[in-house]
Amino acid sequence: MEHDLYFVKAAPPGALDVMMTPGMKVSDFDVQFVRPMIEHHSAALTMAMDYNRDPAAAAASLVR
């Protein structure tokens, strides 16, 4: 079951990790990529929560 290790959730590196890890740098590209991704995933979570609140939701596999 080696493939299970790929799905272990770990926190993303924080500011302290970046400061304390030699050679680890955050580029402008990283920031430009992450900012819209945060908004995108936030909207996706909101959409999923709204969907789950709808009693007439069509996809039973998505409803808890």
C-alpha positions as CSV (number, residue, x, y, z in Angstrom):
1,M,0.0,0.0,0.0
2,E,2.8,2.4,-0.9
3,H,0.3,4.6,-2.8
4,D,-1.5,5.5,0.4
5,L,1.4,7.7,1.5
6,Y,0.6,10.1,-1.3
7,F,-2.7,11.0,0.2
8,V,-1.5,11.8,3.7
9,K,-2.6,15.3,4.4
10,A,0.1,17.7,5.6
11,A,-0.2,21.4,6.4
12,P,1.3,23.7,3.7
13,P,4.5,25.4,4.6
14,G,3.9,28.5,6.7
15,A,5.9,31.7,6.9
16,L,8.1,30.2,9.7
17,D,8.9,27.2,7.5
18,V,10.0,29.4,4.7
19,M,12.2,31.5,6.9
20,M,13.8,28.6,8.7
21,T,14.4,26.4,5.6
22,P,17.6,27.3,3.8
23,G,17.1,27.6,0.1
24,M,13.2,27.6,0.3
25,K,11.9,30.6,-1.5
26,V,8.5,31.9,-2.5
27,S,8.5,33.5,-5.9
28,D,6.1,36.1,-7.2
29,F,4.7,33.4,-9.5
30,D,3.9,31.3,-6.4
31,V,2.0,34.2,-4.9
32,Q,0.2,35.0,-8.2
33,F,-0.9,31.4,-8.5
34,V,-2.0,30.9,-4.9
35,R,-4.1,34.0,-4.5
36,P,-6.7,33.1,-7.1
37,M,-6.6,29.5,-6.0
38,I,-7.6,30.5,-2.5
39,E,-10.6,32.4,-4.0
40,H,-11.4,29.5,-6.3
41,H,-11.4,26.8,-3.6
42,S,-13.4,29.1,-1.2
43,A,-16.1,29.5,-3.8
44,A,-16.1,25.8,-4.5
45,L,-16.6,25.0,-0.8
46,T,-19.5,27.6,-0.6
47,M,-21.0,26.0,-3.7
48,A,-20.8,22.5,-2.3
49,M,-22.3,23.6,1.1
50,D,-25.2,25.3,-0.7
51,Y,-25.7,22.2,-2.8
52,N,-25.8,20.0,0.3
53,R,-28.3,22.3,1.9
54,D,-30.7,21.9,-1.0
55,P,-33.2,19.1,-0.2
56,A,-33.9,18.7,-4.0
57,A,-30.3,18.1,-4.9
58,A,-30.1,15.6,-7.8
59,A,-26.9,13.8,-7.2
60,A,-27.4,11.6,-4.2
61,S,-23.8,10.7,-4.0
62,L,-22.9,14.3,-3.2
63,V,-25.4,14.7,-0.4
64,R,-24.5,13.8,3.1
